Amino acid sequence: MSRHLTIALFAVAILAGCAPEERRTPTSIPPASTTTTTERTQPDPARAEELVREFVPQARYACATCHRIDSTQALLGPGLLGIGAGVSPCDPQQGLEDYLRESLLEPDACLTPGFSAGLMPAVYTEVWNERDIDDLVAWMLTLRPVNGVGQ
């Protein structure tokens, strides 16, 4: 990506985050489950795709503001197409599910080559509950290459 395009995208993202509060339309993130049962439901990738598009006040953006879902091309963060068939760039022996979970909860623990620490907000442990994280990881695992694109 050209340097000018990167700077322009970064400026747009910053300006979007600085918009007056009344112009934003935040959506609510479901609270953590209050049930006492230890029974877990199956992850719901469709629900996670909704989470990716929702505005997260603590992060000041939606995930889809910085990550392209349908492409390998980067915006401010890496494009996500093909991530479900990838490996950890830091530890190829780490399971993909663990790497994706770590990327959400500790975004600077293992950086995608070409991206700097501190770009992705480290607030998601405060925002999402365990079910949300499970759903998001399950959804990312569905983002496989299509006809060789996204590898």
KEMAR-821685 format. One record per residue: residue number from 0; x, y, z of N, C-alpha, C in turn. Coordinates in pm, 1 decimal. Example, Ala and Ser with C-alpha at 12.3 -4.5 7.8 and 13.67 -1.06 7.14 Angstrom:
<sites>
[site 0, [1319.0, -569.0, 780.0], [1230.0, -450.0, 780.0], [1320.0, -330.0, 780.0]]
[site 1, [1285.0, -225.0, 708.0], [1367.0, -106.0, 714.0], [1290.0, 3.0, 787.0]]
</sites>
This chain:
<sites>
[site 0, [86.4, -116.7, 0.0], [0.0, 0.0, 0.0], [90.8, 122.8, 0.0]]
[site 1, [54.8, 222.6, -77.1], [138.8, 340.8, -85.2], [134.9, 417.8, 46.6]]
[site 2, [240.2, 488.2, 68.6], [251.8, 565.8, 192.8], [141.0, 669.9, 202.7]]
[site 3, [107.5, 734.3, 91.5], [3.7, 837.4, 92.5], [-132.6, 778.0, 124.1]]
[site 4, [-162.3, 660.1, 69.0], [-289.6, 594.8, 97.0], [-297.0, 553.7, 243.1]]
[site 5, [-187.5, 503.1, 297.6], [-184.7, 464.7, 438.3], [-210.7, 585.1, 527.0]]
[site 6, [-145.8, 695.6, 497.0], [-164.9, 818.2, 576.0], [-308.6, 867.0, 563.7]]
[site 7, [-365.1, 862.7, 444.0], [-503.5, 907.0, 424.2], [-600.4, 819.5, 502.5]]
[site 8, [-581.1, 689.0, 497.8], [-669.2, 598.6, 572.8], [-656.8, 620.8, 722.3]]
[site 9, [-534.3, 642.2, 768.5], [-512.5, 668.4, 910.0], [-583.1, 797.6, 951.8]]
[site 10, [-573.9, 899.9, 869.7], [-639.6, 1027.6, 899.6], [-790.8, 1010.8, 905.2]]
[site 11, [-847.1, 936.1, 812.6], [-992.2, 912.9, 812.3], [-1034.2, 840.8, 939.4]]
[site 12, [-957.0, 739.6, 978.8], [-990.6, 664.5, 1099.8], [-984.1, 753.9, 1223.4]]
[site 13, [-882.1, 839.0, 1229.8], [-870.5, 929.3, 1344.3], [-986.9, 1027.4, 1346.5]]
[site 14, [-1017.7, 1084.3, 1231.5], [-1129.2, 1178.6, 1225.8], [-1260.7, 1111.2, 1260.9]]
[site 15, [-1280.2, 987.8, 1219.3], [-1403.1, 915.6, 1252.9], [-1412.9, 896.4, 1403.2]]
[site 16, [-1300.0, 871.1, 1467.7], [-1300.4, 852.4, 1612.0], [-1317.2, 982.0, 1687.6]]
[site 17, [-1292.6, 1095.4, 1623.5], [-1304.2, 1225.1, 1688.7], [-1437.5, 1293.0, 1660.3]]
[site 18, [-1526.7, 1225.7, 1591.3], [-1656.7, 1284.8, 1560.8], [-1730.6, 1315.3, 1690.0]]
[site 19, [-1812.2, 1421.9, 1689.8], [-1888.2, 1453.5, 1810.7], [-1973.3, 1334.2, 1852.8]]
[site 20, [-1988.1, 1318.6, 1981.8], [-2059.3, 1204.8, 2039.1], [-2200.1, 1188.7, 1982.3]]
[site 21, [-2271.1, 1298.4, 1958.6], [-2408.1, 1288.0, 1909.1], [-2415.1, 1237.6, 1765.2]]
[site 22, [-2305.8, 1238.9, 1691.9], [-2305.9, 1190.9, 1553.9], [-2278.1, 1041.5, 1546.1]]
[site 23, [-2227.9, 983.4, 1653.8], [-2201.3, 840.8, 1656.8], [-2327.9, 766.4, 1692.7]]
[site 24, [-2334.5, 644.2, 1648.7], [-2449.4, 561.5, 1683.4], [-2399.9, 430.2, 1744.1]]
[site 25, [-2352.0, 436.7, 1869.1], [-2300.2, 315.6, 1929.8], [-2409.5, 212.0, 1949.3]]
[site 26, [-2369.4, 88.4, 1939.4], [-2461.1, -20.4, 1968.0], [-2415.3, -86.6, 2096.1]]
[site 27, [-2503.7, -153.3, 2159.2], [-2466.8, -215.0, 2285.2], [-2403.5, -351.1, 2261.1]]
[site 28, [-2305.1, -381.6, 2341.5], [-2241.2, -511.9, 2339.8], [-2309.5, -593.9, 2449.1]]
[site 29, [-2351.0, -716.7, 2419.1], [-2419.6, -795.7, 2520.9], [-2333.4, -813.7, 2644.4]]
[site 30, [-2392.5, -801.6, 2764.1], [-2315.5, -820.1, 2886.9], [-2276.2, -966.2, 2903.2]]
[site 31, [-2179.7, -988.2, 2989.2], [-2138.8, -1125.3, 3018.2], [-2257.5, -1202.7, 3073.9]]
[site 32, [-2259.1, -1329.0, 3044.9], [-2367.7, -1415.3, 3089.6], [-2371.4, -1420.5, 3241.5]]
[site 33, [-2491.2, -1417.7, 3298.4], [-2505.8, -1424.1, 3442.9], [-2551.0, -1561.3, 3488.8]]
[site 34, [-2560.0, -1656.8, 3397.1], [-2600.9, -1791.4, 3436.4], [-2488.4, -1857.5, 3513.4]]
[site 35, [-2525.2, -1946.4, 3603.8], [-2426.1, -2012.8, 3686.5], [-2387.3, -2148.7, 3631.3]]
[site 36, [-2450.5, -2191.4, 3525.6], [-2417.9, -2320.9, 3468.2], [-2284.4, -2316.3, 3396.3]]
[site 37, [-2214.4, -2428.1, 3395.3], [-2087.3, -2434.7, 3324.9], [-2106.2, -2488.9, 3183.8]]
[site 38, [-2230.3, -2520.0, 3147.3], [-2257.6, -2569.8, 3012.7], [-2230.8, -2459.2, 2911.8]]
[site 39, [-2156.1, -2493.8, 2808.1], [-2121.7, -2395.3, 2706.5], [-2200.3, -2424.0, 2580.9]]
[site 40, [-2241.5, -2319.0, 2516.7], [-2310.9, -2334.9, 2389.4], [-2207.6, -2336.7, 2277.9]]
[site 41, [-2246.9, -2385.5, 2163.2], [-2158.0, -2385.4, 2047.1], [-2134.6, -2241.0, 2002.1]]
[site 42, [-2014.2, -2209.2, 1958.5], [-1988.7, -2073.9, 1907.3], [-2079.6, -2042.9, 1788.7]]
[site 43, [-2113.3, -1916.0, 1774.8], [-2203.7, -1870.5, 1669.8], [-2130.3, -1770.7, 1579.1]]
[site 44, [-2069.4, -1820.5, 1470.5], [-1994.9, -1730.1, 1381.6], [-2080.3, -1618.5, 1322.6]]
[site 45, [-2208.3, -1643.3, 1294.5], [-2294.6, -1538.7, 1237.9], [-2311.0, -1423.4, 1336.7]]
[site 46, [-2324.6, -1453.9, 1463.3], [-2335.8, -1350.0, 1566.1], [-2206.2, -1268.6, 1571.7]]
[site 47, [-2093.2, -1336.1, 1555.8], [-1964.8, -1267.5, 1561.4], [-1949.2, -1168.0, 1447.4]]
[site 48, [-1999.9, -1201.9, 1330.4], [-1988.8, -1108.9, 1217.9], [-2062.1, -979.1, 1250.1]]
[site 49, [-2169.0, -987.8, 1326.6], [-2238.8, -866.2, 1371.7], [-2149.9, -788.1, 1468.6]]
[site 50, [-2082.1, -858.6, 1559.5], [-1993.6, -791.1, 1654.4], [-1882.3, -714.8, 1582.9]]
[site 51, [-1830.4, -772.3, 1475.9], [-1721.2, -710.7, 1400.6], [-1764.8, -578.7, 1338.2]]
[site 52, [-1890.6, -565.9, 1307.7], [-1941.5, -444.5, 1242.1], [-1995.4, -341.1, 1340.9]]
[site 53, [-2008.9, -378.0, 1468.2], [-2063.2, -286.3, 1568.4], [-1958.4, -187.9, 1618.9]]
[site 54, [-2002.4, -67.3, 1642.8], [-1918.0, 35.3, 1702.9], [-1888.9, -4.8, 1847.4]]
[site 55, [-1762.0, -1.2, 1886.4], [-1720.6, -35.1, 2022.2], [-1672.2, 94.0, 2087.8]]
[site 56, [-1752.7, 151.6, 2177.7], [-1714.8, 280.6, 2236.5], [-1576.4, 281.0, 2301.3]]
[site 57, [-1540.8, 174.5, 2371.4], [-1410.9, 170.1, 2438.9], [-1294.0, 173.7, 2339.4]]
[site 58, [-1315.7, 120.5, 2220.2], [-1211.4, 119.9, 2117.5], [-1222.9, 240.5, 2024.3]]
[site 59, [-1340.1, 303.6, 2025.5], [-1372.9, 418.1, 1941.3], [-1395.1, 381.4, 1794.4]]
[site 60, [-1400.9, 253.8, 1764.1], [-1421.2, 206.6, 1627.3], [-1495.0, 73.2, 1629.6]]
[site 61, [-1538.4, 32.4, 1513.7], [-1580.1, -106.4, 1491.7], [-1458.0, -178.7, 1436.6]]
[site 62, [-1451.3, -309.0, 1454.6], [-1338.0, -386.1, 1399.9], [-1326.5, -363.1, 1249.4]]
[site 63, [-1442.3, -360.1, 1181.4], [-1443.7, -346.0, 1035.9], [-1397.0, -207.0, 990.8]]
[site 64, [-1377.0, -114.6, 1082.6], [-1321.6, 15.6, 1047.0], [-1176.2, -0.1, 1004.4]]
[site 65, [-1106.1, -92.1, 1067.9], [-962.8, -108.2, 1044.0], [-926.0, -236.6, 970.2]]
[site 66, [-1015.3, -334.7, 968.8], [-986.2, -463.1, 905.7], [-1085.3, -491.0, 793.5]]
[site 67, [-1033.9, -518.6, 674.5], [-1120.7, -563.2, 564.4], [-1154.5, -708.8, 588.9]]
[site 68, [-1279.5, -741.8, 576.8], [-1327.5, -876.9, 603.0], [-1320.1, -962.1, 477.3]]
[site 69, [-1339.4, -901.4, 363.4], [-1351.6, -974.8, 237.6], [-1226.2, -965.4, 150.2]]
[site 70, [-1114.2, -931.6, 211.8], [-993.0, -910.2, 133.8], [-870.1, -934.2, 220.7]]
[site 71, [-759.9, -961.4, 155.7], [-632.3, -970.1, 226.1], [-566.1, -832.5, 235.7]]
[site 72, [-620.9, -733.8, 164.2], [-562.3, -599.6, 165.4], [-581.0, -535.4, 302.4]]
[site 73, [-478.7, -466.1, 345.9], [-481.5, -398.4, 474.4], [-553.8, -265.3, 464.5]]
[site 74, [-619.2, -228.2, 570.9], [-664.6, -90.7, 591.2], [-564.5, -34.7, 692.5]]
[site 75, [-608.1, -15.6, 816.1], [-512.3, 18.7, 921.8], [-455.4, -107.3, 983.9]]
[site 76, [-534.9, -213.8, 980.7], [-491.3, -344.9, 1027.7], [-495.6, -442.1, 911.6]]
[site 77, [-447.3, -563.1, 933.5], [-444.2, -661.5, 825.1], [-582.9, -698.0, 774.7]]
[site 78, [-592.9, -727.5, 646.0], [-715.3, -783.2, 591.8], [-735.4, -922.1, 649.6]]
[site 79, [-859.6, -962.9, 670.4], [-886.6, -1088.1, 740.4], [-913.2, -1207.8, 650.6]]
[site 80, [-936.4, -1186.4, 522.0], [-964.3, -1299.6, 434.6], [-845.3, -1394.7, 435.3]]
[site 81, [-869.3, -1518.9, 463.3], [-765.0, -1619.8, 467.3], [-706.2, -1644.1, 604.3]]
[site 82, [-744.4, -1562.6, 703.2], [-687.0, -1579.1, 836.6], [-724.6, -1714.7, 897.1]]
[site 83, [-838.1, -1769.3, 855.6], [-882.3, -1898.4, 907.1], [-800.0, -2015.5, 858.4]]
[site 84, [-708.6, -1991.4, 767.3], [-619.2, -2096.8, 718.5], [-473.9, -2061.3, 748.8]]
[site 85, [-453.6, -1959.5, 829.5], [-318.8, -1911.4, 856.7], [-253.2, -1979.6, 975.1]]
[site 86, [-140.1, -1926.1, 1011.6], [-65.0, -1970.5, 1128.8], [-14.0, -1846.4, 1200.5]]
[site 87, [24.2, -1864.3, 1323.4], [82.1, -1754.3, 1399.2], [212.6, -1711.7, 1335.7]]
[site 88, [231.0, -1581.5, 1308.4], [358.5, -1536.6, 1251.5], [471.9, -1542.3, 1354.4]]
[site 89, [438.1, -1559.9, 1482.2], [539.9, -1564.0, 1586.7], [576.5, -1705.6, 1626.8]]
[site 90, [478.5, -1796.4, 1622.4], [501.5, -1934.2, 1665.2], [417.3, -2027.7, 1579.3]]
[site 91, [474.2, -2078.7, 1470.9], [397.8, -2167.1, 1382.1], [345.0, -2292.3, 1452.1]]
[site 92, [399.2, -2325.1, 1568.9], [352.0, -2441.0, 1644.0], [227.7, -2409.2, 1728.3]]
[site 93, [198.3, -2281.5, 1747.0], [81.0, -2241.4, 1824.2], [-44.1, -2273.1, 1743.9]]
[site 94, [-143.5, -2326.8, 1809.0], [-268.3, -2356.6, 1740.5], [-332.8, -2229.3, 1688.1]]
[site 95, [-397.2, -2238.7, 1571.8], [-458.3, -2121.0, 1510.1], [-564.9, -2060.2, 1600.8]]
[site 96, [-646.4, -2142.8, 1663.2], [-750.7, -2090.5, 1751.7], [-688.8, -2011.1, 1867.1]]
[site 97, [-580.9, -2062.4, 1925.4], [-513.7, -1990.1, 2034.4], [-453.6, -1859.3, 1984.6]]
[site 98, [-395.0, -1861.7, 1866.2], [-336.6, -1739.7, 1808.6], [-443.6, -1633.2, 1785.5]]
[site 99, [-558.6, -1673.8, 1729.7], [-665.9, -1577.1, 1703.4], [-720.5, -1519.7, 1833.8]]
[site 100, [-737.5, -1604.6, 1933.5], [-784.9, -1558.2, 2065.1], [-685.0, -1458.6, 2124.3]]
[site 101, [-557.3, -1493.2, 2117.8], [-453.1, -1404.7, 2169.3], [-453.1, -1271.3, 2093.8]]
[site 102, [-475.5, -1275.6, 1962.9], [-476.9, -1153.0, 1881.9], [-587.5, -1057.9, 1925.2]]
[site 103, [-698.1, -1112.5, 1973.2], [-808.2, -1029.1, 2021.0], [-781.7, -974.6, 2160.8]]
[site 104, [-730.3, -1059.0, 2247.6], [-717.5, -1022.5, 2388.7], [-584.2, -956.1, 2423.4]]
[site 105, [-478.6, -989.4, 2349.3], [-346.5, -930.3, 2370.7], [-287.8, -893.1, 2234.6]]
[site 106, [-342.4, -789.8, 2171.8], [-307.7, -761.7, 2032.1], [-160.0, -734.7, 2004.5]]
[site 107, [-84.0, -694.4, 2102.8], [57.7, -667.1, 2079.2], [147.2, -787.2, 2111.0]]
[site 108, [88.5, -898.6, 2153.0], [168.2, -1016.6, 2189.3], [239.1, -1076.4, 2068.1]]
[site 109, [174.9, -1073.7, 1954.2], [233.6, -1128.3, 1831.4], [184.3, -1041.5, 1716.2]]
[site 110, [271.5, -959.3, 1664.3], [231.1, -865.1, 1560.2], [243.2, -925.3, 1421.4]]
[site 111, [144.7, -896.7, 1338.3], [151.9, -933.5, 1197.5], [264.8, -851.2, 1135.2]]
[site 112, [353.6, -915.3, 1059.4], [463.0, -839.8, 997.0], [410.5, -718.6, 919.5]]
[site 113, [477.3, -606.6, 940.6], [440.1, -483.1, 872.7], [347.7, -393.4, 954.2]]
[site 114, [306.9, -439.4, 1073.1], [217.5, -359.7, 1157.0], [284.8, -329.9, 1289.4]]
[site 115, [254.4, -211.5, 1344.2], [319.4, -164.5, 1466.2], [237.7, -195.5, 1589.5]]
[site 116, [306.9, -206.4, 1700.7], [240.3, -224.3, 1830.2], [155.1, -101.0, 1859.1]]
[site 117, [47.9, -120.1, 1929.7], [-36.8, -10.2, 1972.5], [-144.1, 31.0, 1874.3]]
[site 118, [-147.0, -25.6, 1753.5], [-251.0, 11.8, 1657.3], [-387.3, -43.4, 1697.5]]
[site 119, [-391.2, -169.7, 1739.4], [-518.2, -230.4, 1777.4], [-542.2, -203.2, 1925.0]]
[site 120, [-660.2, -151.7, 1957.5], [-690.6, -124.1, 2098.5], [-684.2, -252.5, 2181.9]]
[site 121, [-630.8, -239.5, 2300.5], [-619.5, -353.6, 2391.9], [-729.5, -345.8, 2497.0]]
[site 122, [-852.7, -329.0, 2452.3], [-964.6, -310.7, 2544.8], [-1066.4, -424.6, 2541.5]]
[site 123, [-1041.4, -523.1, 2457.6], [-1145.9, -621.3, 2433.7], [-1169.2, -716.9, 2549.9]]
[site 124, [-1074.2, -729.0, 2642.2], [-1101.5, -808.7, 2762.1], [-1206.6, -740.0, 2848.1]]
[site 125, [-1218.5, -608.1, 2834.9], [-1319.6, -531.7, 2908.4], [-1452.5, -525.2, 2832.9]]
[site 126, [-1449.0, -544.3, 2702.6], [-1565.2, -524.9, 2617.2], [-1642.4, -654.2, 2595.3]]
[site 127, [-1570.5, -760.4, 2564.2], [-1635.4, -885.7, 2524.4], [-1624.8, -989.6, 2633.8]]
[site 128, [-1729.5, -1069.0, 2645.8], [-1726.8, -1180.1, 2740.1], [-1672.5, -1304.4, 2669.8]]
[site 129, [-1664.1, -1414.6, 2742.0], [-1606.2, -1537.1, 2686.8], [-1684.8, -1588.0, 2566.3]]
[site 130, [-1816.0, -1577.0, 2571.0], [-1899.5, -1620.7, 2458.0], [-1868.2, -1536.6, 2334.1]]
[site 131, [-1855.6, -1405.4, 2350.9], [-1821.6, -1318.0, 2238.5], [-1689.3, -1359.9, 2175.5]]
[site 132, [-1589.4, -1384.5, 2258.7], [-1457.6, -1422.8, 2208.7], [-1466.1, -1556.4, 2135.6]]
[site 133, [-1537.2, -1652.7, 2195.0], [-1554.4, -1782.8, 2128.9], [-1621.1, -1766.0, 1992.8]]
[site 134, [-1724.2, -1681.4, 1986.7], [-1794.1, -1657.2, 1860.0], [-1700.9, -1592.4, 1757.9]]
[site 135, [-1622.3, -1494.0, 1802.0], [-1531.3, -1424.5, 1710.9], [-1422.8, -1517.5, 1657.6]]
[site 136, [-1367.5, -1600.3, 1743.6], [-1264.5, -1694.6, 1698.7], [-1326.1, -1793.6, 1599.4]]
[site 137, [-1444.7, -1844.7, 1630.4], [-1511.5, -1938.5, 1539.0], [-1537.4, -1871.8, 1404.0]]
[site 138, [-1576.9, -1745.7, 1405.5], [-1602.1, -1672.9, 1280.6], [-1473.4, -1655.7, 1200.5]]
[site 139, [-1364.6, -1616.2, 1268.4], [-1239.1, -1596.4, 1196.7], [-1190.1, -1727.6, 1135.4]]
[site 140, [-1217.3, -1838.9, 1201.4], [-1178.2, -1968.1, 1146.1], [-1253.1, -2000.3, 1017.2]]
[site 141, [-1367.2, -1934.8, 993.6], [-1442.2, -1956.6, 869.1], [-1385.1, -1875.2, 753.3]]
[site 142, [-1297.2, -1780.5, 781.7], [-1242.1, -1691.7, 679.1], [-1126.9, -1761.1, 607.5]]
[site 143, [-1162.0, -1856.0, 526.7], [-1065.5, -1937.2, 452.1], [-1042.2, -1874.5, 315.0]]
[site 144, [-931.6, -1907.7, 252.4], [-907.4, -1858.9, 116.1], [-1016.2, -1903.7, 20.2]]
[site 145, [-1047.7, -1819.3, -75.8], [-1146.9, -1851.7, -178.6], [-1074.8, -1852.7, -312.4]]
[site 146, [-1074.0, -1966.5, -379.3], [-1006.4, -1980.2, -508.8], [-863.0, -1929.8, -507.0]]
[site 147, [-791.9, -1964.5, -400.6], [-651.3, -1926.2, -390.3], [-628.2, -1785.8, -337.8]]
[site 148, [-733.3, -1704.7, -320.6], [-719.3, -1569.0, -269.4], [-724.8, -1575.4, -118.0]]
[site 149, [-633.7, -1510.1, -51.1], [-633.6, -1504.1, 93.6], [-534.5, -1599.4, 157.6]]
[site 150, [-442.1, -1650.5, 80.0], [-342.1, -1742.2, 136.8], [-220.4, -1665.6, 179.7]]
</sites>
